[in-house]
Amino acid sequence: MIVTSYDAFLQALMTEPPREIYIRSFEDLAAANLKINVRSTDIDFIFHLNPELKRTYSEVFHIENSSEKFDRERDAFNTKYAFIVSNTKWDVYENLQNFLGRKLFRWSKELCPMNNLRWGFPINENSMYKEIINNHILETQSAGLWDYWRKRMFYELIDIGKIKLKGFETQQIMRQMKIEDFKLIWIGMGVAFVVSSSCCVAEICVFKFKN
């Protein structure tokens, strides 16, 4: 019975229901009165790639004219808005949220307005370097250097001082339970066992004394 009670309390304490509705669509964003903060320099490009967003869901976007303010609010995890973020930048935010007591943001595949962006540099169609560059890109990805860089990027940014953990290291960090975490439980069980054994011995003594 003790084990069952402890397991029930443990599950109740470790299970945390969502504080807000789970957002899966732009309709959920509108119902939650939550807007997507996006730079003014990016909104036209987003609407160009997906004109349906502009026709139907333009009201869920909050256009920020200042790029510095946008970056400052996003880096501060301002939960007043949802934010547009690239997958490489999200890797940094996801690792940074591991230092919080609970995660404040998640990557939403359902609301992603675009799956990828084309990044590159201009090169002539008949350039002698075109095939060499393409082969270098393919070899870099096939060797796993791209994935390795994405995994190490967060720690490298900390080493060079681009990311400050000040204010995050004092937060409660979620971790696996250890033997030391059961110390108070074992003490409580030991005290309860001693008390119950003492009561049992006392009852036996009283019974023999009366007889």
C-alpha positions in Angstrom: 0.0 0.0 0.0 2.9 2.4 0.8 4.5 1.7 -2.6 1.2 2.2 -4.4 0.5 5.5 -2.6 4.0 6.7 -3.3 3.7 5.9 -7.0 0.4 7.7 -7.2 1.8 10.9 -5.5 5.0 10.6 -7.7 2.9 10.5 -10.9 0.8 13.4 -9.8 3.8 15.6 -9.0 5.7 14.7 -12.2 2.8 15.1 -14.5 2.0 18.7 -15.4 -1.0 19.4 -17.6 -0.8 22.2 -20.2 -1.4 25.7 -18.8 -2.8 26.9 -22.1 -4.6 25.4 -25.1 -2.3 23.4 -27.5 -1.9 25.5 -30.6 -1.9 23.5 -33.8 -3.3 25.9 -36.4 -3.6 29.6 -37.2 -7.2 29.3 -35.9 -5.9 28.3 -32.5 -3.6 31.3 -32.6 -6.5 33.6 -33.2 -8.6 31.9 -30.5 -5.8 32.3 -28.0 -5.3 35.9 -29.0 -1.7 35.2 -29.7 0.2 36.8 -32.6 3.3 35.8 -34.5 6.0 38.5 -34.2 7.8 38.9 -37.5 10.2 41.4 -39.0 8.8 43.9 -41.5 11.7 42.9 -43.9 10.5 39.2 -43.8 6.7 39.5 -43.9 6.5 40.4 -47.7 8.7 37.4 -48.5 6.5 35.1 -46.3 3.3 36.3 -48.0 4.9 35.9 -51.4 5.7 32.3 -50.7 2.3 31.6 -49.2 -0.3 34.1 -50.5 -3.1 32.2 -48.6 -1.6 33.4 -45.3 -2.0 37.1 -46.4 -5.6 36.5 -47.5 -6.8 34.5 -44.5 -4.5 34.9 -41.5 -2.9 38.3 -41.9 -4.4 39.4 -38.5 -2.3 36.9 -36.6 0.9 38.5 -37.6 2.5 41.3 -35.6 4.9 43.2 -37.8 7.9 44.6 -36.0 9.8 47.4 -37.8 12.9 47.3 -35.6 15.1 44.2 -36.2 17.0 45.0 -33.0 13.8 44.9 -30.9 12.6 41.8 -32.6 15.9 40.0 -31.8 15.9 41.3 -28.3 12.3 40.1 -27.5 12.9 36.7 -29.1 16.2 36.1 -27.3 14.5 37.1 -24.0 11.8 34.4 -24.6 8.9 36.9 -24.6 5.9 34.7 -24.3 3.6 37.5 -25.4 4.3 36.5 -29.0 5.2 33.5 -31.2 8.2 34.1 -33.3 9.5 33.2 -36.7 12.8 31.3 -36.4 15.1 29.2 -38.6 15.8 25.6 -37.8 19.5 26.4 -37.0 18.5 29.2 -34.7 15.9 27.0 -33.1 18.7 24.5 -32.1 20.2 27.3 -30.0 16.9 28.2 -28.3 16.0 24.5 -27.6 19.4 24.0 -25.9 19.0 27.2 -24.0 15.6 26.2 -22.7 17.1 23.1 -21.1 18.4 25.4 -18.4 14.9 26.5 -17.5 12.5 24.8 -15.2 10.1 24.2 -18.1 10.2 24.9 -21.8 8.5 28.1 -22.9 8.5 27.6 -26.7 8.3 24.6 -29.0 9.0 24.1 -32.7 5.6 24.0 -34.5 5.7 22.0 -37.8 2.0 22.7 -38.3 2.5 26.4 -38.4 5.7 26.6 -40.3 5.1 28.9 -43.3 8.0 27.5 -45.2 10.1 24.4 -44.9 13.4 25.8 -46.1 15.1 28.9 -47.4 17.6 29.0 -50.2 20.9 30.4 -49.0 23.8 30.8 -51.3 26.1 33.1 -53.1 25.9 34.3 -56.8 27.9 32.4 -59.3 27.9 32.4 -63.1 26.1 29.6 -64.8 29.2 28.4 -66.7 31.6 29.1 -63.9 34.6 26.7 -63.7 34.0 26.5 -59.9 30.3 25.5 -60.0 30.9 21.7 -60.1 33.7 22.0 -57.5 31.5 23.9 -55.1 28.5 21.5 -55.6 30.8 18.5 -54.9 32.1 20.2 -51.8 28.6 20.9 -50.5 27.6 17.2 -51.1 30.8 15.9 -49.4 30.3 18.1 -46.4 26.8 16.9 -45.9 27.5 13.2 -46.6 30.5 13.4 -44.1 28.1 14.6 -41.4 30.0 17.9 -40.9 26.7 19.9 -41.2 25.0 17.9 -38.6 28.0 18.0 -36.3 28.2 21.8 -36.6 24.5 22.2 -35.7 25.0 20.0 -32.6 28.2 21.9 -31.5 27.0 25.4 -32.5 25.3 26.1 -29.1 28.4 25.2 -27.1 30.7 27.1 -29.4 28.6 30.2 -29.1 28.9 29.9 -25.3 32.7 29.5 -25.6 33.1 32.7 -27.7 30.8 34.7 -25.5 27.9 35.1 -27.9 25.5 33.4 -25.5 25.3 34.3 -21.8 23.9 31.8 -19.4 23.6 34.4 -16.6 20.1 34.1 -15.2 19.5 30.7 -16.6 21.9 28.6 -14.5 19.9 29.5 -11.3 16.7 28.0 -12.7 15.6 24.6 -11.7 17.1 22.1 -14.1 15.1 18.9 -14.9 17.2 15.8 -14.4 16.8 12.1 -13.7 16.1 11.0 -10.2 19.1 9.8 -8.1 19.4 7.6 -5.1 20.0 10.7 -3.0 16.5 11.9 -3.9 15.0 9.0 -1.9 16.8 9.9 1.3 13.8 11.6 3.0 11.5 8.8 1.9 13.8 6.1 3.4 14.0 8.1 6.6 10.3 8.4 6.8 9.8 4.7 6.2 12.4 3.9 8.8 10.7 6.1 11.4 7.3 4.6 10.5 8.8 1.1 10.8 10.3 1.9 14.2 7.1 3.4 15.5 4.9 0.5 14.2 7.3 -2.0 15.7 7.3 -0.2 19.0 3.5 -0.2 19.1 3.4 -3.9 18.3 5.9 -4.7 21.1 4.0 -2.5 23.5 0.7 -4.2 22.7 2.3 -7.6 23.2 3.8 -6.6 26.6 0.5 -5.1 27.7 -1.4 -8.3 26.7 1.1 -10.5 28.6 1.1 -8.2 31.6 -2.8 -8.4 31.9 -2.7 -12.2 31.6 
